[in-house]
């Protein structure tokens, strides 16, 4: 390794005279807060993956072994709650969004830096409460992450604490969204018009609106579950005039748009990565920006497609099915635009682009299988089967997960000023992709054959698919272990790089790596577009 | 880090927060409308049991408090700190009297055996049962907001007294005032839904 000159550590520089821990957990610097989020999210991700692997191990052969049925119920609930509320929803916006939103629009920080830190603390509080709910009371929640009544109102397990945790996590998410919207409206640098904003920022903007507009409904839903259990309110109790179906409506009014909170920022990452490595202006900038807003809007009107078998009227099913198909249009616009950007580009197949291509592939499979369930007729057949489990893991893990990994490989040199081992990044990508497909593809087949989700045991005819799926989970875990080991080791030992190793044109590449504490030494004046690569000098 | 004061940004953040509050109540309003559609007659009957006098008095009290908080902002902008503090104090007193009325209303219901999960409520028709559950959920959540709002206004009053919030930098008071108007606004909707439905 060559002798590195004394390096400028930017915002990572230890602050003189301050306790190191306090200088992080008490920092209002958006970049430090972003890294705090990332550390927490990845820790919770490790917990969620561990639980997932345990569940898969239990399902490797039929029969009663390894886990007791009640433990199994608790574990799939925890896997869902942790992965949804503590990992995937905050994943990209709270970590990379926090770090790069102000940098991309030429701002010094977000609009409300202290509120930003407060959001992180709420996230820590909510996550802690959720973890405490596992070990206290009458055992961990066993309702599934959806907390459906009447079971969630009756079960003796620790659901009350878990829904408080969800409420607190939701509050954290709302405050982040509120902060981002205000930041984008108020703190854009001179010349940073709406049409010059990077598409990652656009996706964060659309996401932030969903966070602000639908998360409160999750808040009230969680509160109502709490009230049903603790105050015996009975609003969803059919014996007292209530209707459990209304709970499902309230729950999905949040939880369906929430899947767009999960996927939109990942789409933004892909939109930023693809043109940089195709060395080409992005195809259809306006349509991609617009489609983010269209997804945010239309995606808020499709919630009841989770309830086709719940006993709604035929008219409602028809309307929600139609609206569901409409959401597919802006999603497809994005995919076509990415592919069109790659077409005839000078493609440099670096790790970030490879992960981005992985996203496009996995998201396409996940998106198209989603339409099978959006069609009311076919949904009756696959509802609550492994088909849906396969579908949402393709979208959320294959989509948002790979999007997060792509973001890590894209912005790693910017955050730490060092480069990871690209060979290991390539190897881990292929292992992850193979593992992911082996893990989730058999689920489509199992689902079509009638294997219901969340079952503890299964008939012998499903054994082959279940076995393959479990083997896939090991391959996937091995791939991720290599990837994370590579990234973590490179934080200290990677080759030092310059400010712009990929030749990106958006503003974050114009500052040193790692970025200085105050982001910009002088306020930038923006004259070029985010994907205008003419005259961009690569600084590796 | 340089401290930047962005008046419009602060207001915008507050308005977004108020949206989230409306949507929080929105979930309950949605339940109300769905159940009203299912049990129109029983909602009508159950509404007759509400105490229109106390409810009406509370409406007047809250509208009055919205007025005093608005005046307090004007007073501060004119530099009349003492006026501002008196008006804020008056607002908090009105808020507390609202809560006292609410306490009497709830106690009266409890003494008639109407509270969530009570034996008496199980004997009521399904729609009246739901009406009362909604009453407790919605006025309860609103009452919680009245408490939060009073604490908020008291804290801001301390800031005003210490000069941290002053005639040149009054956005915190203005935002607290906006929050208080929201508390008022939600009541304006709750009042007809529960008291005037009969």
HADDOCK unambig.tbl for C-alpha pairs under 7 A between the chains (distance, minus, plus):
assign (segid A and resid 178 and name CA) (segid B and resid 13 and name CA) 6.16 0.50 0.50
assign (segid A and resid 178 and name CA) (segid B and resid 16 and name CA) 6.31 0.50 0.50
assign (segid A and resid 179 and name CA) (segid B and resid 13 and name CA) 6.97 0.50 0.50
assign (segid A and resid 182 and name CA) (segid B and resid 9 and name CA) 6.08 0.50 0.50
assign (segid A and resid 182 and name CA) (segid B and resid 12 and name CA) 6.48 0.50 0.50
assign (segid A and resid 182 and name CA) (segid B and resid 13 and name CA) 6.02 0.50 0.50
assign (segid A and resid 186 and name CA) (segid B and resid 9 and name CA) 6.11 0.50 0.50
assign (segid A and resid 212 and name CA) (segid B and resid 20 and name CA) 6.10 0.50 0.50
assign (segid A and resid 213 and name CA) (segid B and resid 20 and name CA) 6.18 0.50 0.50
assign (segid A and resid 213 and name CA) (segid B and resid 23 and name CA) 7.00 0.50 0.50
assign (segid A and resid 216 and name CA) (segid B and resid 20 and name CA) 5.64 0.50 0.50
assign (segid A and resid 216 and name CA) (segid B and resid 23 and name CA) 5.76 0.50 0.50
assign (segid A and resid 216 and name CA) (segid B and resid 24 and name CA) 4.66 0.50 0.50
assign (segid A and resid 217 and name CA) (segid B and resid 23 and name CA) 6.28 0.50 0.50
assign (segid A and resid 217 and name CA) (segid B and resid 24 and name CA) 5.41 0.50 0.50
assign (segid A and resid 217 and name CA) (segid B and resid 27 and name CA) 5.68 0.50 0.50
assign (segid A and resid 219 and name CA) (segid B and resid 24 and name CA) 6.69 0.50 0.50
assign (segid A and resid 220 and name CA) (segid B and resid 24 and name CA) 5.60 0.50 0.50
assign (segid A and resid 220 and name CA) (segid B and resid 27 and name CA) 6.35 0.50 0.50
assign (segid A and resid 231 and name CA) (segid B and resid 116 and name CA) 6.51 0.50 0.50
assign (segid A and resid 232 and name CA) (segid B and resid 116 and name CA) 5.79 0.50 0.50
assign (segid A and resid 232 and name CA) (segid B and resid 117 and name CA) 5.25 0.50 0.50
assign (segid A and resid 233 and name CA) (segid B and resid 116 and name CA) 4.96 0.50 0.50
assign (segid A and resid 233 and name CA) (segid B and resid 117 and name CA) 6.26 0.50 0.50
assign (segid A and resid 233 and name CA) (segid B and resid 133 and name CA) 5.95 0.50 0.50
assign (segid A and resid 235 and name CA) (segid B and resid 130 and name CA) 6.23 0.50 0.50
assign (segid A and resid 235 and name CA) (segid B and resid 133 and name CA) 6.43 0.50 0.50
assign (segid A and resid 240 and name CA) (segid B and resid 122 and name CA) 6.81 0.50 0.50
assign (segid A and resid 240 and name CA) (segid B and resid 126 and name CA) 5.44 0.50 0.50
assign (segid A and resid 240 and name CA) (segid B and resid 129 and name CA) 6.51 0.50 0.50
assign (segid A and resid 241 and name CA) (segid B and resid 126 and name CA) 4.25 0.50 0.50
assign (segid A and resid 241 and name CA) (segid B and resid 127 and name CA) 6.01 0.50 0.50
assign (segid A and resid 241 and name CA) (segid B and resid 129 and name CA) 6.82 0.50 0.50
assign (segid A and resid 241 and name CA) (segid B and resid 130 and name CA) 6.05 0.50 0.50
assign (segid A and resid 242 and name CA) (segid B and resid 130 and name CA) 6.53 0.50 0.50
assign (segid A and resid 250 and name CA) (segid B and resid 27 and name CA) 6.76 0.50 0.50
